[in-house]
Amino acid sequence: MKGGIVCLASRFPLVIANFESMNFSSKHIESAVNAFATLPGIGKKTALRLVLHFTQQPEEVAEQFAEAIVNMRKNIRQCERCYNLSDDRLCTICADKRREEGTICVVESIRDVMAIEDTGQYRGLYHVLGGVISPIEGVGPEDLTIDPLLERIEKDEVKELIMAISPTIEGDTTTFYISKKLEGKEVQVSTIARGVSFGGELEYADELTLGRSIVARQPYNKA
């Protein structure tokens, strides 16, 4: 193949099966495998398959892949308003004037924003906390973007706060803490309907279930 190297993996599958005990014939291959293996969910076997795949591609394919990763890391930034990932000062959601600015959906991570957006059932804004309160893991309110959230609510005259946080003990603790901070303020605190199972994560809920949970949200009850 032009620009590529004949791959021996298909001819010698045991090379992949037993590579942990073998010596790499190339330091470059070993280095690339170790780099891929640092990614979440990527073990050494999968890393080797990915590396061998690139050896079969033209050099420009590998260059484009590497350039995309480098450009992403250099240019990505946090939205100054909601802490979503963005190319600019404001993310595309916050910059969209058609969104309902009086409603903020509070989530743990950027992946939750993507999951809710995929449902097509929500037209308000978001706020990414960056996690949940977890004393066991040493995560307190000061480690999250709770203070900026409270400032947004005051500044932007927010009418409703939807707590779309995974229904775990830590998630419930975070919801309770924020609701206590908002006592006496004219802000409706809601939680998504329990269509998402206890202990589940929003990003793994199917779009229909998650969409219905947003639409059927309920006023938060501290009791």
Secondary structure, 3 states (H helix, E strand, C coil): CCCCCCCCCCCCCHHHHCHHHCCCCCHHHHHHHHHHCCCCCCCHHHHHHHHHHHHCCCHHHHHHHHHHHHHHHHHCEECCCCCCEECCCCCCCCCCCCCEEEEEEEECCHHHHHHHHHHCCCCEEEEECCCCCEHHHCECHHHCCHHHHHHHHHHCCCCEEEECCCCCHHHHHHHHHHHHHCCCCCCEEEECCCCCCCCCCHHHCCHHHHHHHHHCCEECCCC
